[in-house]
Amino acid sequence: MAMHVDIVDCQIFAGANRLLGRSITTADSTNAQRRMREAWAPTARARDATFYALRFLSQTLVPLSPPSDGDVDAYHPLQANGGGQKQKQQQQQQQQLAFTYSAREDFLLNRAWVLYFATLVVWSYGFALDGAIRPLYALESQEERVRDMFGYLERVGSVKSPDELAGMRNRNACLGLLLLMKDMFRRTRWELAHEASRLLGKCVDMLCSQG
């Protein structure tokens, strides 16, 4: 991921106020916004970074094997309809049982930081290209957030190559992922993770913005 995106630009794009020991100025923010939206998001570099980020998130957070060909499509609030919704929900509920990752209990300290990096890359790509979620949907319970995250990682993370992301719909619909990661990092013992949680909260606000 680090070969294909600047994590500092991602953090400024997400609304960081201070990085690397200095305050972020309005000029810094404007320049980072332009680089992310115009010079990064439409390019192969962005698709590569997002592809590897999705792979890492899926391998870490979704230990179950993905459904085989012919199974139902991934559930998504913007696309759910018809009689297949119940079957989709049952599939996601089975996957929910496997969501056991905890950054607080992870013995590999760097894995949690890479998770944060990957989540930020996925949000940056989707938000830079597709903006805020339209129509906005609510995820009021933990179950709904987990189901939404699994659906997103199965639907968008199932691409076989980075170039497939270019034609993907609802690339910005990662709300469940952001909410779960934000809450998980807030419960860790490290101040750096708490700062990551606050920044992901800003990502949630922008993704849900009405403007």
N, C-alpha and C positions, 0 to 999 in steps of 0.2 A: 504493500500500500504506500509506504513512504517514498518509493521510487516514482510514484505517479501523482502525488498530491502533497502540498505543503500544509502540514498540520497547523502551523501558525495562521495561515490564511483561513483555514477551516474554523479555527477558534474565533478569529476576528469576525468572520462572516456570521458566526453564531451569536455575536454580541459581547464578546469578552471585553472588559474594561481595562484590564491590566495583564500584560504578558512579558515574560523575560525581564522582569524587574522594572518595567516602565509602563506608564499609562498609554492607552490607545487613543490617539487623537482622531478628530473628525476626518482629517485627510487620510490617516491610516485606514479607517473604516471604509471610506469612499473608494480608495484604491483597491482594497481587498474585495469589496463587493463587485467591482468591475472585473477584477481578475477571475473571480470564481464564476460569475455569470457568463462572461464573454470569452475569456481566454482559456478557461478550464472545462466547465461543464459540457460544452458541445463537442469536446475532443475525445479521441481514443484514449488518452491518458486518464480522463475521468471515468470512462467505462471500465478500464482496466482496474483502477483503484477501487471502484464500487464493486466490481465482480469479486475481487479478492476479499473485500470487506464482508460481502454477503456470505462467501464461503466460510470465513472464520466465524461469523456469528452463527451460522447454521450448525457447524461442527461443534461449537461450544454450547449452544443453547438448545439444540434440537437433537438429542442423542438417538432418537428413533430413526429408522431407515425411512426415506421418503416413499410415498405410495408408488406402486408400479404403474406402468402404462395401462390405461383403461379405468383407473380409479377416478373418483370424483375430483373435480377441480378444487383448488384451495378456497376456503371460505373468505369472503371479503365483504364488509358492510356496504360498499358502494356497488356490489355486483350481485348480492344474494337475491334470489327470487325463485319462485316455483317450488315443486315438490322435492327437489333435490336438497333444499336447505337443511332439512332435518338430518339427512345422511351426512352432509358436510359438517354439521355441528357435532354429531356423534364422533366423527373422525377426529375433529379438533379436541374434543373432550378427552379422548384416549391419549392424544399427544400431550395434553395438559399435565397428565400424571408424570411425564418425564421431565418437566421443567423444575429442576432441583438445583440449578447453579446458584452459588452464593459467593459474591466477591469477598465478603467478610471472612469466609471460611477457606478460601482458595489458598493452598500452600505455595502456589506460584504467583508472587506479587505482580510480576509484569503482565500476566494474562489479563487481569482486570483492566490495566491501562490500555492494552491492545483492544479489548472489548469497547472501551470508551472511544478510542481512535476510530474503530470500525463503525460504531454507531454514528459518530460525527460525520464520517465520510458518506455513509448512506443517506443521512439527512441532507447534507450539503448538496449532493447530486440531485436528489429528488426535489428539494426546495428551489435550487437554482434554475432548474428546467421547468418545473410544474407549479411552483408557487405554493400558496396555502391550499389546504384540502377543500375541495368543492365537489359536492355539498359536504359540509362538516358533519361528522357523526360523533356520537358520545360513547365513551367507554367508562361506565360508571362503576363497574365491579372489577375485582381482580381477575375473575374468570373471563370476563369480556376482553380485558387487556391481554391476557395470555393467549386467548383464542385469536385475537387480532394479530399478535406478534407471530404466532405460528403460521397463520394464513399468509401474512406478508412474506415471511422467509421462504415458505413453500412456493408461493406464486412468483415472486420476483427473484428469489435466490435459486430457483430451479433452472435458470437459463444455462445453456451449455457453453456459451461463449460470451465475452464482453459485448460484442457487437449486437447481440440480441436485446440488450438493454435499451438501445436506441428506439426500438418500436414498442417498448413496453408501456402499458397504460398504468396510471395511478402509482407512479414511482415514488411519489411523495407521501403515500398513505402508510407511513411507518409509525403512527401515533402510539399504538400499543407497545412497540419496541422502545420508543423514547420514554414513555411513562414508567415502564418496568425498570429500565436501566437507571433512570433518575432516582427512583425510590431505592433501588439496590445500592447505588453508590452512596446515598445519604445515610445508609445504615452501617457503613464501614467505619473503621477506626482511624482513617487517614484523612487529614485535612485536604490533601490534594484530590482525593476522591470526592470530598464534599464540594470542592470547587467544580469538579466535573459535573456533579449532580445539579448545581445551580446553573451551569451553562446549558445543560440539556433541558432544564426547565425553560430557558429562554427559547430554545429550539421549539419546544412544545407551544409556547405562546405565539411564535411566528407562524407555525404550521396551522394554528387555529385562529389566526387573525381574521377579522372581518373586513379589513380595509382593502 
